[in-house]
Amino acid sequence: MPNMLNRFSTHFSKTCPLILLALTLCGLVQNSYGEDTASADAAYWKSVYEDNHVVTIDISLTGEAWKAMQPVESEHDGRRPRDGGPVPGGGMNSESDFTYVKARITIDGETFNDAGLRFKGNSSYRFSSDGYRRPFKIDTNRFVKGQKLHGCTKVNLSNAFLDPAYMKEKLAYEVYRAAGVPSPEVGWATVTLTIEGVVEKQALGVYALVEQVDKNFLVRNFGKENKGSLLMKPEVSSNWEYPGDDSELYERFEIKVGEENTEQIRRFSELLKLIHEGSDEDFAKEIGERMDLDQFAGYLAATSVLSNMDSYIGMPHNYYLLMNKADGKLHLLPWDVNGAFGTFTMGGAPEELVDWDIDRPWVAELKLVERLFATESFTKLYKSAIAALMKEAFTEEKLFARMAEFEKVLTPHLTEQAAADLRMGLTGDADGYNTAIERRVLAIKPFVSRRIESVNAQLSGNREGTQIEARHRGPRPPGGGPAGRRPDRPEGRRPPRPR
């Protein structure tokens, strides 16, 4: 992977010049705000994402707005609110099921009146929907145009589902970036919630604050030349079926940016047709001209070492597709990586996830990946990406140092119990398992150590990894995951403890 090791070294450097940050944080290039404002905005996001300033967020809304936020109750999940408790949500699968409402949101002392607020997430939402500590998306620009938070309009608040250490998303995205894959930045925030007449400044604890994948993100990572590109977030078209030539048929890929760009839709259509109908000769000849194979090999390499099953290679979902106008190629971008480090087990044992076979870095039926791995050139590209990660990025020295740094940042914002849970999430019990959650998974450090041992042994030919077979995939039920059950449902339904 070209320049992969340099990318990683640069990312972990603490001396990044401000001019680079202005280009890398929130798309803050020279703009109408003027140089001083742009520099100040860049400095703010540097403090959040690089210097680990923990943001303070106070959310306040009316009782009517809170009720309006709740998704329609699923017939498969007919729960009712507990006495005196919040209205629980049903089993949702799509972000379209969540409604924006107006809220008064104060972020680090700056108040945004009538900002947009809605829930987000899938399993992270469902398994927290009996309490207030749910994942949120904030859009300051939703109802009041031009209302921005230091140049940005959207931020995501992840409730660190199954991650009492609050680090999995930040660490995982750093591994993806080390593999050459553009990925969102991550910081942290402490959040309080006021619902008029219901709760007053309810402390929800620490959240991961995740950058939005939007036009600003695209400019930051792909340059201004990609204006007019096509950004999609598929959830139901898992195998990227070729629907035909009619551009309206591509709405099923959930277009986020560029829905009017018929030229990029056409190019995407041609790619899908090549994947599903092209001869082996045409596929091998053209796929590198239509898709960024370096980045895709990096994505698969990072997903493999992280055992991130709740992703394109597993469910498959939690990714964006960019048909980039600048280079004419398709790029796959990771999203919602809280299932990394073997957290999302797809019903398997943690021992299987930590020893997953690197020679088959996919579980779902994926025509594209199967055809790529039938070519010797892509297999070499992928193995090179894996080897580079294991040499510089996915090492105990690098990752453990980051964990120690993050623990120092987070501990002052946690209760005594939450701090103990954080340590359990990092180191686990005597056998390495995280007993702070209701699921049998390895804590982060034991997972990293054992995964490093397994991957390096597989690379050297001294070990065969564990193959994880795809489950039968029928129509996705309202609860999500494989037909007939919810993915990785923990015992009971205790919502995450506020931290």
Number of C-alpha atoms within 10 A of each C-alpha: 19 10 10 20 18 12 14 20 12 13 15 15 9 9 8 13 8 14 13 12 21 22 18 20 27 29 24 28 24 14 10 8 13 10 13 10 16 20 19 16 22 26 19 18 25 21 15 19 20 20 14 18 17 21 19 15 19 20 21 22 18 17 15 11 18 21 13 15 20 20 20 13 15 14 10 11 15 11 14 14 13 11 7 7 13 18 20 23 26 25 26 24 22 14 14 10 16 21 16 20 22 22 24 18 24 18 16 13 11 10 16 20 16 19 25 23 26 24 24 25 22 19 21 21 24 23 23 21 25 23 20 21 27 25 23 19 21 23 26 27 18 18 16 15 10 12 18 15 20 17 21 23 21 20 17 21 25 28 27 23 23 23 24 26 25 25 24 26 26 22 20 24 24 25 25 26 23 29 31 25 25 22 21 24 23 23 25 24 24 22 23 21 19 20 18 15 8 13 15 12 14 17 17 20 18 27 27 23 26 23 21 22 20 17 19 23 22 21 20 20 19 16 15 15 13 19 16 19 24 24 26 22 21 22 19 16 16 17 17 19 14 19 15 14 13 11 18 13 13 20 12 15 19 17 19 18 17 18 19 14 14 14 15 24 23 16 18 25 22 16 23 19 18 20 23 16 12 16 11 13 8 12 20 19 10 14 19 14 14 19 21 18 20 19 24 23 26 28 26 27 27 32 28 26 29 28 30 26 27 26 23 27 23 24 24 22 20 20 19 21 20 25 25 25 19 14 15 18 20 26 21 23 21 24 21 20 23 27 24 25 31 30 28 25 24 22 12 13 12 19 16 16 29 28 25 25 22 25 17 16 24 27 18 22 18 16 13 16 20 12 15 18 16 12 13 10 11 20 15 13 18 26 19 15 26 27 17 19 24 18 11 17 24 24 16 15 10 12 18 17 12 15 18 11 12 17 18 10 15 21 16 10 16 17 13 12 10 20 19 16 22 25 19 23 28 28 20 22 16 7 10 18 23 27 16 21 20 15 17 16 25 28 28 28 20 20 27 22 15 14 25 20 14 22 24 17 14 18 16 8 9 10 15 16 19 17 17 18 10 14 15 10 12 10 12 16 16 19 21 20 24 20 16 13 13 18 18 17 16 14 9 8 13 14 18 24 15 18 22
